[in-house]
């Protein structure tokens, strides 16, 4: 799977209904991209520059968005592969006739 860029994440978050009129902050999108790319959903290996300054901070929002993004991408690729299969079968049927 290719690395997801921060720009893609910001665009995706902006398109969500719950954050359509809300500002998408760069550090939040950066953390979501890190969680998507590392897919562990653990903040242990997160670089110090990405961590929140408060010692007891939780990353619930970022983890939720990362999980939602990966599920949406998986669903999109599955739909795409099903569509390709249907098109291939139609083409094969027309060629055989």
N, CA, C and O atoms as a printed pandas DataFrame, in Angstrom:
     atom_number atom_name residue_name chain_id  residue_number  x_coord  y_coord  z_coord
0              1         N          UNK        A               1    0.843   -1.179    0.000
1              2        CA          UNK        A               1    0.000    0.000    0.000
2              3         C          UNK        A               1    0.890    1.244    0.000
3              4         O          UNK        A               1    1.879    1.313    0.729
4              5         N          UNK        A               2    0.526    2.214   -0.819
5              6        CA          UNK        A               2    1.342    3.420   -0.921
6              7         C          UNK        A               2    1.135    4.324    0.287
7              8         O          UNK        A               2    0.102    4.275    0.954
8              9         N          UNK        A               3    2.128    5.138    0.546
9             10        CA          UNK        A               3    2.052    6.078    1.656
10            11         C          UNK        A               3    1.009    7.142    1.366
11            12         O          UNK        A               3    0.882    7.624    0.240
12            13         N          UNK        A               4    0.276    7.492    2.391
13            14        CA          UNK        A               4   -0.761    8.502    2.264
14            15         C          UNK        A               4   -0.151    9.850    2.632
15            16         O          UNK        A               4    0.558    9.969    3.631
16            17         N          UNK        A               5   -0.429   10.854    1.823
17            18        CA          UNK        A               5    0.128   12.177    2.090
18            19         C          UNK        A               5   -0.797   12.978    2.998
19            20         O          UNK        A               5   -1.986   12.686    3.125
20            21         N          UNK        A               6   -0.225   13.976    3.613
21            22        CA          UNK        A               6   -0.985   14.846    4.508
22            23         C          UNK        A               6   -2.024   15.624    3.713
23            24         O          UNK        A               6   -3.126   15.881    4.199
24            25         N          UNK        A               7   -1.672   15.990    2.510
25            26        CA          UNK        A               7   -2.595   16.729    1.651
26            27         C          UNK        A               7   -3.841   15.908    1.343
27            28         O          UNK        A               7   -4.949   16.443    1.354
28            29         N          UNK        A               8   -3.674   14.609    1.068
29            30        CA          UNK        A               8   -4.810   13.730    0.814
30            31         C          UNK        A               8   -5.703   13.621    2.046
31            32         O          UNK        A               8   -6.930   13.646    1.944
32            33         N          UNK        A               9   -5.073   13.501    3.204
33            34        CA          UNK        A               9   -5.830   13.384    4.456
34            35         C          UNK        A               9   -6.617   14.659    4.721
35            36         O          UNK        A               9   -7.787   14.590    5.096
36            37         N          UNK        A              10   -6.001   15.815    4.534
37            38        CA          UNK        A              10   -6.699   17.087    4.761
38            39         C          UNK        A              10   -7.900   17.221    3.839
39            40         O          UNK        A              10   -8.969   17.665    4.258
40            41         N          UNK        A              11   -7.718   16.834    2.585
41            42        CA          UNK        A              11   -8.803   16.913    1.609
42            43         C          UNK        A              11   -9.931   15.963    1.997
43            44         O          UNK        A              11  -11.105   16.319    1.892
44            45         N          UNK        A              12   -9.583   14.756    2.445
45            46        CA          UNK        A              12  -10.578   13.774    2.844
46            47         C          UNK        A              12  -11.339   14.238    4.078
47            48         O          UNK        A              12  -12.563   14.123    4.133
48            49         N          UNK        A              13  -10.614   14.765    5.079
49            50        CA          UNK        A              13  -11.268   15.250    6.301
50            51         C          UNK        A              13  -12.203   16.406    5.969
51            52         O          UNK        A              13  -13.310   16.480    6.502
52            53         N          UNK        A              14  -11.772   17.302    5.099
53            54        CA          UNK        A              14  -12.593   18.446    4.724
54            55         C          UNK        A              14  -13.884   17.999    4.037
55            56         O          UNK        A              14  -14.900   18.687    4.133
56            57         N          UNK        A              15  -13.857   16.878    3.359
57            58        CA          UNK        A              15  -15.030   16.373    2.672
58            59         C          UNK        A              15  -16.024   15.652    3.566
59            60         O          UNK        A              15  -17.154   15.393    3.152
60            61         N          UNK        A              16  -15.616   15.325    4.789
61            62        CA          UNK        A              16  -16.523   14.653    5.712
62            63         C          UNK        A              16  -17.622   15.601    6.150
63            64         O          UNK        A              16  -17.406   16.804    6.296
64            65         N          UNK        A              17  -18.789   15.046    6.355
65            66        CA          UNK        A              17  -19.945   15.875    6.727
66            67         C          UNK        A              17  -19.742   16.560    8.066
67            68         O          UNK        A              17  -20.098   17.729    8.218
68            69         N          UNK        A              18  -19.174   15.854    9.047
69            70        CA          UNK        A              18  -19.036   16.431   10.378
70            71         C          UNK        A              18  -17.971   17.520   10.468
71            72         O          UNK        A              18  -17.958   18.292   11.427
72            73         N          UNK        A              19  -17.086   17.590    9.488
73            74        CA          UNK        A              19  -16.050   18.626    9.538
74            75         C          UNK        A              19  -16.059   19.505    8.296
75            76         O          UNK        A              19  -15.043   20.109    7.953
76            77         N          UNK        A              20  -17.175   19.577    7.637
77            78        CA          UNK        A              20  -17.263   20.348    6.406
78            79         C          UNK        A              20  -17.024   21.841    6.648
79            80         O          UNK        A              20  -16.339   22.495    5.862
80            81         N          UNK        A              21  -17.578   22.370    7.713
81            82        CA          UNK        A              21  -17.457   23.802    7.981
82            83         C          UNK        A              21  -16.442   24.107    9.071
83            84         O          UNK        A              21  -16.364   25.237    9.553
84            85         N          UNK        A              22  -15.680   23.122    9.452
85            86        CA          UNK        A              22  -14.683   23.273   10.489
86            87         C          UNK        A              22  -13.305   23.361    9.851
87            88         O          UNK        A              22  -13.066   22.777    8.794
88            89         N          UNK        A              23  -12.420   24.074   10.481
89            90        CA          UNK        A              23  -11.069   24.187    9.949
90            91         C          UNK        A              23  -10.295   22.909   10.243
91            92         O          UNK        A              23  -10.379   22.366   11.344
92            93         N          UNK        A              24   -9.549   22.434    9.267
93            94        CA          UNK        A              24   -8.729   21.243    9.433
94            95         C          UNK        A              24   -7.308   21.701    9.708
95            96         O          UNK        A              24   -6.661   22.299    8.849
96            97         N          UNK        A              25   -6.834   21.422   10.900
97            98        CA          UNK        A              25   -5.507   21.867   11.296
98            99         C          UNK        A              25   -4.448   20.909   10.784
99           100         O          UNK        A              25   -4.648   19.695   10.755
100          101         N          UNK        A              26   -3.324   21.469   10.382
101          102        CA          UNK        A              26   -2.237   20.701    9.797
102          103         C          UNK        A              26   -1.680   19.644   10.761
103          104         O          UNK        A              26   -1.492   18.501   10.346
104          105         N          UNK        A              27   -1.410   19.979   12.028
105          106        CA          UNK        A              27   -0.882   18.940   12.928
106          107         C          UNK        A              27   -1.835   17.758   13.117
107          108         O          UNK        A              27   -1.388   16.619   13.252
108          109         N          UNK        A              28   -3.141   18.020   13.126
109          110        CA          UNK        A              28   -4.098   16.924   13.247
110          111         C          UNK        A              28   -4.049   16.024   12.016
111          112         O          UNK        A              28   -4.047   14.799   12.135
112          113         N          UNK        A              29   -4.009   16.628   10.850
113          114        CA          UNK        A              29   -3.931   15.849    9.611
114          115         C          UNK        A              29   -2.609   15.086    9.546
115          116         O          UNK        A              29   -2.552   13.976    9.016
116          117         N          UNK        A              30   -1.572   15.673   10.075
117          118        CA          UNK        A              30   -0.269   15.029   10.099
118          119         C          UNK        A              30   -0.284   13.787   10.985
119          120         O          UNK        A              30    0.280   12.753   10.626
120          121         N          UNK        A              31   -0.929   13.893   12.138
121          122        CA          UNK        A              31   -1.037   12.741   13.037
122          123         C          UNK        A              31   -1.905   11.644   12.415
123          124         O          UNK        A              31   -1.573   10.463   12.516
124          125         N          UNK        A              32   -2.994   12.019   11.782
125          126        CA          UNK        A              32   -3.865   11.024   11.131
126          127         C          UNK        A              32   -3.085   10.307   10.029
127          128         O          UNK        A              32   -3.173    9.086    9.901
128          129         N          UNK        A              33   -2.335   11.049    9.248
129          130        CA          UNK        A              33   -1.530   10.439    8.178
130          131         C          UNK        A              33   -0.499    9.483    8.765
131          132         O          UNK        A              33   -0.234    8.426    8.193
132          133         N          UNK        A              34    0.083    9.847    9.901
133          134        CA          UNK        A              34    1.057    8.969   10.543
134          135         C          UNK        A              34    0.398    7.680   10.994
135          136         O          UNK        A              34    0.955    6.600   10.799
136          137         N          UNK        A              35   -0.800    7.778   11.606
137          138        CA          UNK        A              35   -1.505    6.582   12.050
138          139         C          UNK        A              35   -1.908    5.708   10.868
139          140         O          UNK        A              35   -1.848    4.482   10.963
140          141         N          UNK        A              36   -2.318    6.315    9.757
141          142        CA          UNK        A              36   -2.701    5.542    8.572
142          143         C          UNK        A              36   -1.487    4.827    7.993
143          144         O          UNK        A              36   -1.565    3.646    7.655
144          145         N          UNK        A              37   -0.377    5.529    7.876
145          146        CA          UNK        A              37    0.820    4.949    7.263
146          147         C          UNK        A              37    1.478    3.886    8.143
147          148         O          UNK        A              37    2.073    2.940    7.625
148          149         N          UNK        A              38    1.379    4.030    9.458
149          150        CA          UNK        A              38    2.017    3.058   10.351
150          151         C          UNK        A              38    1.061    1.969   10.805
151          152         O          UNK        A              38    1.501    0.910   11.254
152          153         N          UNK        A              39   -0.208    2.205   10.697
153          154        CA          UNK        A              39   -1.305    1.254   10.921
154          155         C          UNK        A              39   -1.235    0.468   12.222
155          156         O          UNK        A              39   -1.915   -0.550   12.355
156          157         N          UNK        A              40   -0.444    0.905   13.173
157          158        CA          UNK        A              40   -0.403    0.209   14.452
158          159         C          UNK        A              40   -1.410    0.799   15.418
159          160         O          UNK        A              40   -1.843    0.123   16.351
160          161         N          UNK        A              41   -1.786    2.044   15.208
161          162        CA          UNK        A              41   -2.687    2.792   16.071
162          163         C          UNK        A              41   -2.160    2.855   17.502
163          164         O          UNK        A              41   -2.931    2.898   18.461
164          165         N          UNK        A              42   -0.845    2.858   17.628
165          166        CA          UNK        A              42   -0.190    3.051   18.923
166          167         C          UNK        A              42    0.722    4.258   18.812
167          168         O          UNK        A              42    1.464    4.412   17.842
168          169         N          UNK        A              43    0.652    5.100   19.814
169          170        CA          UNK        A              43    1.431    6.336   19.761
170          171         C          UNK        A              43    2.832    6.177   20.338
171          172         O          UNK        A              43    3.539    7.171   20.507
172          173         N          UNK        A              44    3.249    4.957   20.643
173          174        CA          UNK        A              44    4.575    4.737   21.220
174          175         C          UNK        A              44    5.695    5.153   20.267
175          176         O          UNK        A              44    6.659    5.792   20.687
176          177         N          UNK        A              45    5.577    4.802   19.010
177          178        CA          UNK        A              45    6.633    5.091   18.052
178          179         C          UNK        A              45    6.515    6.436   17.374
179          180         O          UNK        A              45    7.306    6.764   16.490
180          181         N          UNK        A              46    5.531    7.217   17.784
181          182        CA          UNK        A              46    5.316    8.518   17.152
182          183         C          UNK        A              46    6.482    9.459   17.462
183          184         O          UNK        A              46    6.925    9.526   18.609
184          185         N          UNK        A              47    6.978   10.174   16.476
185          186        CA          UNK        A              47    8.072   11.122   16.722
186          187         C          UNK        A              47    7.652   12.215   17.712
187          188         O          UNK        A              47    6.479   12.578   17.804
188          189         N          UNK        A              48    8.614   12.711   18.425
189          190        CA          UNK        A              48    8.347   13.750   19.434
190          191         C          UNK        A              48    7.718   14.993   18.816
191          192         O          UNK        A              48    6.907   15.658   19.460
192          193         N          UNK        A              49    8.076   15.311   17.593
193          194        CA          UNK        A              49    7.554   16.520   16.961
194          195         C          UNK        A              49    6.073   16.412   16.643
195          196         O          UNK        A              49    5.399   17.428   16.473
196          197         N          UNK        A              50    5.560   15.188   16.561
197          198        CA          UNK        A              50    4.143   14.992   16.246
198          199         C          UNK        A              50    3.280   14.857   17.491
199          200         O          UNK        A              50    2.063   15.027   17.423
200          201         N          UNK        A              51    3.886   14.560   18.603
201          202        CA          UNK        A              51    3.113   14.315   19.817
202          203         C          UNK        A              51    2.502   15.597   20.350
203          204         O          UNK        A              51    3.007   16.697   20.127
204          205         N          UNK        A              52    1.401   15.420   21.060
205          206        CA          UNK        A              52    0.770   16.562   21.708
206          207         C          UNK        A              52    1.598   16.961   22.923
207          208         O          UNK        A              52    2.283   16.127   23.516
208          209         N          UNK        A              53    1.535   18.209   23.284
209          210        CA          UNK        A              53    2.385   18.728   24.341
210          211         C          UNK        A              53    1.936   18.295   25.737
211          212         O          UNK        A              53    2.757   18.182   26.648
212          213         N          UNK        A              54    0.642   18.056   25.902
213          214        CA          UNK        A              54    0.118   17.643   27.191
214          215         C          UNK        A              54    0.473   16.181   27.434
215          216         O          UNK        A              54    0.268   15.346   26.554
216          217         N          UNK        A              55    0.998   15.861   28.602
217          218        CA          UNK        A              55    1.503   14.517   28.892
218          219         C          UNK        A              55    0.398   13.459   28.889
219          220         O          UNK        A              55    0.652   12.311   28.524
220          221         N          UNK        A              56   -0.814   13.822   29.288
221          222        CA          UNK        A              56   -1.905   12.857   29.384
222          223         C          UNK        A              56   -2.833   12.883   28.173
223          224         O          UNK        A              56   -3.974   12.428   28.248
224          225         N          UNK        A              57   -2.354   13.404   27.088
225          226        CA          UNK        A              57   -3.184   13.552   25.886
226          227         C          UNK        A              57   -3.508   12.185   25.288
227          228         O          UNK        A              57   -2.672   11.283   25.260
228          229         N          UNK        A              58   -4.717   12.062   24.822
229          230        CA          UNK        A              58   -5.158   10.864   24.111
230          231         C          UNK        A              58   -5.291   11.229   22.635
231          232         O          UNK        A              58   -5.493   12.394   22.291
232          233         N          UNK        A              59   -5.181   10.245   21.784
233          234        CA          UNK        A              59   -5.243   10.467   20.348
234          235         C          UNK        A              59   -6.484    9.806   19.767
235          236         O          UNK        A              59   -6.427    9.213   18.690
236          237         N          UNK        A              60   -7.596    9.904   20.470
237          238        CA          UNK        A              60   -8.825    9.237   20.054
238          239         C          UNK        A              60   -9.354    9.711   18.721
239          240         O          UNK        A              60   -9.730    8.901   17.873
240          241         N          UNK        A              61   -9.387   11.021   18.528
241          242        CA          UNK        A              61   -9.912   11.574   17.273
242          243         C          UNK        A              61   -9.059   11.146   16.086
243          244         O          UNK        A              61   -9.579   10.748   15.044
244          245         N          UNK        A              62   -7.744   11.233   16.258
245          246        CA          UNK        A              62   -6.837   10.878   15.167
246          247         C          UNK        A              62   -6.917    9.391   14.837
247          248         O          UNK        A              62   -6.905    9.014   13.665
248          249         N          UNK        A              63   -6.998    8.543   15.868
249          250        CA          UNK        A              63   -7.100    7.098   15.639
250          251         C          UNK        A              63   -8.412    6.749   14.938
251          252         O          UNK        A              63   -8.439    5.922   14.027
252          253         N          UNK        A              64   -9.493    7.385   15.373
253          254        CA          UNK        A              64  -10.798    7.139   14.761
254          255         C          UNK        A              64  -10.785    7.524   13.287
255          256         O          UNK        A              64  -11.267    6.772   12.440
256          257         N          UNK        A              65  -10.228    8.703   12.982
257          258        CA          UNK        A              65  -10.185    9.148   11.586
258          259         C          UNK        A              65   -9.288    8.248   10.746
259          260         O          UNK        A              65   -9.599    7.977    9.586
260          261         N          UNK        A              66   -8.182    7.782   11.315
261          262        CA          UNK        A              66   -7.277    6.889   10.580
262          263         C          UNK        A              66   -7.969    5.571   10.257
263          264         O          UNK        A              66   -7.851    5.054    9.146
264          265         N          UNK        A              67   -8.694    5.031   11.238
265          266        CA          UNK        A              67   -9.411    3.775   11.017
266          267         C          UNK        A              67  -10.503    3.957    9.977
267          268         O          UNK        A              67  -10.696    3.100    9.115
268          269         N          UNK        A              68  -11.214    5.072   10.057
269          270        CA          UNK        A              68  -12.286    5.361    9.107
270          271         C          UNK        A              68  -11.724    5.525    7.693
271          272         O          UNK        A              68  -12.327    5.055    6.727
272          273         N          UNK        A              69  -10.584    6.184    7.571
273          274        CA          UNK        A              69   -9.951    6.390    6.263
274          275         C          UNK        A              69   -9.540    5.053    5.648
275          276         O          UNK        A              69   -9.790    4.808    4.468
276          277         N          UNK        A              70   -8.912    4.191    6.444
277          278        CA          UNK        A              70   -8.471    2.907    5.893
278          279         C          UNK        A              70   -9.666    2.042    5.493
279          280         O          UNK        A              70   -9.615    1.356    4.472
280          281         N          UNK        A              71  -10.743    2.067    6.286
281          282        CA          UNK        A              71  -11.934    1.303    5.921
282          283         C          UNK        A              71  -12.544    1.811    4.629
283          284         O          UNK        A              71  -12.979    1.027    3.785
284          285         N          UNK        A              72  -12.574    3.131    4.479
285          286        CA          UNK        A              72  -13.144    3.720    3.267
286          287         C          UNK        A              72  -12.307    3.378    2.041
287          288         O          UNK        A              72  -12.855    3.088    0.978
288          289         N          UNK        A              73  -10.998    3.411    2.179
289          290        CA          UNK        A              73  -10.115    3.085    1.061
290          291         C          UNK        A              73  -10.249    1.607    0.695
291          292         O          UNK        A              73  -10.281    1.261   -0.486
292          293         N          UNK        A              74  -10.330    0.728    1.710
293          294        CA          UNK        A              74  -10.515   -0.697    1.431
294          295         C          UNK        A              74  -11.828   -0.953    0.706
295          296         O          UNK        A              74  -11.883   -1.729   -0.249
296          297         N          UNK        A              75  -12.885   -0.293    1.168
297          298        CA          UNK        A              75  -14.193   -0.449    0.532
298          299         C          UNK        A              75  -14.140    0.035   -0.915
299          300         O          UNK        A              75  -14.709   -0.591   -1.809
300          301         N          UNK        A              76  -13.461    1.143   -1.134
301          302        CA          UNK        A              76  -13.344    1.693   -2.481
302          303         C          UNK        A              76  -12.576    0.746   -3.399
303          304         O          UNK        A              76  -12.969    0.551   -4.549
304          305         N          UNK        A              77  -11.494    0.160   -2.910
305          306        CA          UNK        A              77  -10.722   -0.762   -3.746
306          307         C          UNK        A              77  -11.491   -2.042   -4.021
307          308         O          UNK        A              77  -11.388   -2.603   -5.112
308          309         N          UNK        A              78  -12.276   -2.521   -3.027
309          310        CA          UNK        A              78  -13.091   -3.710   -3.256
310          311         C          UNK        A              78  -14.149   -3.449   -4.322
311          312         O          UNK        A              78  -14.365   -4.279   -5.205
312          313         N          UNK        A              79  -14.803   -2.301   -4.236
313          314        CA          UNK        A              79  -15.801   -1.947   -5.247
314          315         C          UNK        A              79  -15.159   -1.837   -6.621
315          316         O          UNK        A              79  -15.740   -2.261   -7.620
316          317         N          UNK        A              80  -13.968   -1.270   -6.669
317          318        CA          UNK        A              80  -13.266   -1.113   -7.936
318          319         C          UNK        A              80  -12.906   -2.476   -8.527
319          320         O          UNK        A              80  -13.038   -2.691   -9.732
320          321         N          UNK        A              81  -12.451   -3.394   -7.672
321          322        CA          UNK        A              81  -12.080   -4.719   -8.185
322          323         C          UNK        A              81  -13.311   -5.500   -8.656
323          324         O          UNK        A              81  -13.237   -6.230   -9.644
324          325         N          UNK        A              82  -14.438   -5.352   -7.959
325          326        CA          UNK        A              82  -15.674   -5.997   -8.404
326          327         C          UNK        A              82  -16.117   -5.452   -9.752
327          328         O          UNK        A              82  -16.534   -6.209  -10.628
328          329         N          UNK        A              83  -16.026   -4.142   -9.916
329          330        CA          UNK        A              83  -16.408   -3.508  -11.168
330          331         C          UNK        A              83  -15.506   -3.981  -12.303
331          332         O          UNK        A              83  -15.983   -4.260  -13.403
332          333         N          UNK        A              84  -14.213   -4.073  -12.040
333          334        CA          UNK        A              84  -13.290   -4.565  -13.066
334          335         C          UNK        A              84  -13.622   -5.997  -13.467
335          336         O          UNK        A              84  -13.567   -6.348  -14.646
336          337         N          UNK        A              85  -13.967   -6.820  -12.481
337          338        CA          UNK        A              85  -14.347   -8.211  -12.767
338          339         C          UNK        A              85  -15.582   -8.287  -13.644
339          340         O          UNK        A              85  -15.638   -9.087  -14.578
340          341         N          UNK        A              86  -16.575   -7.454  -13.349
341          342        CA          UNK        A              86  -17.789   -7.428  -14.168
342          343         C          UNK        A              86  -17.488   -6.986  -15.593
343          344         O          UNK        A              86  -17.987   -7.578  -16.550
344          345         N          UNK        A              87  -16.688   -5.968  -15.730
345          346        CA          UNK        A              87  -16.341   -5.473  -17.070
346          347         C          UNK        A              87  -15.582   -6.545  -17.851
347          348         O          UNK        A              87  -15.831   -6.744  -19.040
348          349         N          UNK        A              88  -14.658   -7.233  -17.182
349          350        CA          UNK        A              88  -13.907   -8.294  -17.852
350          351         C          UNK        A              88  -14.831   -9.412  -18.323
351          352         O          UNK        A              88  -14.681   -9.925  -19.432
352          353         N          UNK        A              89  -15.788   -9.785  -17.475
353          354        CA          UNK        A              89  -16.698  -10.865  -17.864
354          355         C          UNK        A              89  -17.575  -10.445  -19.043
355          356         O          UNK        A              89  -17.833  -11.256  -19.932
356          357         N          UNK        A              90  -18.028   -9.217  -19.066
357          358        CA          UNK        A              90  -18.839   -8.719  -20.179
358          359         C          UNK        A              90  -18.021   -8.696  -21.466
359          360         O          UNK        A              90  -18.508   -9.081  -22.528
360          361         N          UNK        A              91  -16.787   -8.245  -21.361
361          362        CA          UNK        A              91  -15.912   -8.196  -22.553
362          363         C          UNK        A              91  -15.648   -9.598  -23.062
363          364         O          UNK        A              91  -15.691   -9.838  -24.269
364          365         N          UNK        A              92  -15.372  -10.535  -22.150
365          366        CA          UNK        A              92  -15.126  -11.910  -22.577
366          367         C          UNK        A              92  -16.341  -12.541  -23.240
367          368         O          UNK        A              92  -16.209  -13.291  -24.207
368          369         N          UNK        A              93  -17.538  -12.234  -22.713
369          370        CA          UNK        A              93  -18.765  -12.764  -23.316
370          371         C          UNK        A              93  -18.969  -12.212  -24.730
371          372         O          UNK        A              93  -19.360  -12.947  -25.638
372          373         N          UNK        A              94  -18.705  -10.921  -24.911
373          374        CA          UNK        A              94  -18.903  -10.320  -26.235
374          375         C          UNK        A              94  -17.849  -10.809  -27.216
375          376         O          UNK        A              94  -18.137  -10.933  -28.407
376          377         N          UNK        A              95  -16.651  -11.087  -26.757
377          378        CA          UNK        A              95  -15.608  -11.583  -27.655
378          379         C          UNK        A              95  -15.914  -13.013  -28.103
379          380         O          UNK        A              95  -15.679  -13.360  -29.261
380          381         N          UNK        A              96  -16.430  -13.832  -27.209
381          382        CA          UNK        A              96  -16.733  -15.228  -27.531
382          383         C          UNK        A              96  -17.926  -15.352  -28.477
383          384         O          UNK        A              96  -18.047  -16.362  -29.170
384          385         N          UNK        A              97  -18.803  -14.362  -28.525
385          386        CA          UNK        A              97  -19.980  -14.445  -29.385
386          387         C          UNK        A              97  -19.674  -14.110  -30.794
387          388         O          UNK        A              97  -20.565  -14.135  -31.642
